[in-house]
């Protein structure tokens, strides 16, 4: 029972935090990333809670999972290398 109580508090606080971003930026979509994106319940628990807290006269933003898994940040960092740098290899190697 304690775990359920903690999860409910987490969902509610996370939704409240997301709603603050929604109120400021008014996004169409919120993409969850990192390890937290692997919690499947977030995609059903967050939308109604964000809608409750956010001021969204038209429609609340969709909350979706990232396309490239929880390592998208590493993938994006790798794309910052130029072709020349990638061909030369890691510094000091």
Secondary structure, DSSP 8 states (H G I E B T S, - for coil): -HHHHHHHHHHHHHHHHHHHHHHHH--SEEEE-SGGGG-TTHHHHHHHHHHHHS--SS---EEEE-SSGGGHHHHHHHHTS-HHHHHH-STT-
